[in-house]
Amino acid sequence: MKLKIKKDEILKGLQRIQGVVDKKNTMPILSNMLLVADGKGVEIIATDLEIGLRGRYAADVEKPGAVTVSAKKMFEIVRELPEEDIQIRVEEGNWVKIVSGHSQFKLVGLPKEEYPSMPDVAEEGMITMDGETLREMIKKTLYAAGENDARYVLNGLFVQLTPEKGALRIRMVGTDGHRLSMIDKIVDAKHKEESVIIPKKAMMELRRLLEEDSSQGGFQIGLSKNHALFKRDGLVMVSKLIDGNYPNYQQVLPTQNTKKVSVSKDIFTHAVKRVSILSKEKTNAVKLQLEKNTLLLSTNNPEVGEANEELSIDYKGESISIGFNSRYLMDVLMAMDGTNITLELNDSLSPCLVKEEGNDAYKCVVMPMRV
C-alpha cells in the first residue's frame, strides 16, 4: 500500500474514530484501526464490536492495499505533523511508514485479515432525517440515559417510530430511574411501526458526527433486528441494539399535577447553580419552596453552611416544599431552550414535570428527594 493524503483530510477521519476504538484492550486488535486504500481513495474503519465506523477520504493512491495500525498513535503523529501532504506506505512485515516533510515514523502494523469486519445491515426501508433535528433530539435526551446501570436496557435511548397521517413520528426517550426526558418529532418519511434501544455510546458518537457540521444535510437511518445503521456522504456507522424490553415510561409522566409555575430559564438555572454550591456532595440536595408569587431555593449543609435565594414569580396556588438532586435538575435545565420553562408539581413526593413554555413535544421528569 502506498498513498499520499492531505493532513486535514486524514486528521478528520482519525478524530472521528477516537471514541470508537476500544480503550480497555479486551482484544489488542480493537485498539487498532483498519486502513484500506483503493482507486477511490482511502477508508478508515474502527470498531469495538459494539459500534463500527467507516469513512471514506480523498487520497492519491499509488498502490492499493490494507493494514491495521494503532488508532491512537496514528492520530497523535498526524496531529503533530507540519501542514504538508502526508505519505503513508506499508513495508515488508506490515510496518507502516509515515512521512511528512523532514519527519518520518514507522508503526507496527498487523495484516487486515486479523481485523474484525463490520456487520452488514440491509439498506431497504431507510429513512432520511435532517441532521440538525437528529442532533437536537439526542442532545435533549442522552443526559438522562443510564450509565453502567444494572438494568441494562436503561443504558441506551429508546427510539420509537410511529406512522402518523402520512408522516412519521419519531420519539426518543432516555431515563435512569431518577430523571426522564422524552422528545417527539414529525418527519416526512414512511416506515413501519417499530421500536429499538440504541446504546448510549453509539448515540454519543453519532452526536459528535452531527456536531461536526449539521448543515451537511440529512442522515439516512436503517434498522434491522440487531443493528442500527446511520449513513451520510461516505460515512457509515453501525451499532448493535440493546436487546430487552424498555420500561413503561408513560407511567412516569405526571398527568394530574395541579401546581404550575412559569419561570425564566436563565434566572432559575443560575439560582439553582448558586444555591447548590453549599449542598452536600453526596446528595446535591436543593429545596424548592413555592409560596404566593415567590419561589424560594435553599440548601443546608451543617459542615459548610447554608444558602437561600428568592425569585419573584406569578403563582397563586397552594404552598409546596419539594427537594431535588440539583445535578439532575441542572441537566434538565441545560437541555432546555427558550426563554421560559414551566414546572408542574403535585406534592413533595410526586415527580416534577419540566417543559419548555409553549412546547409540548419535549417533556422532562425529575424525581423528588427528601431534604
Disulfide bonds with the S-S distance in Angstrom:
none
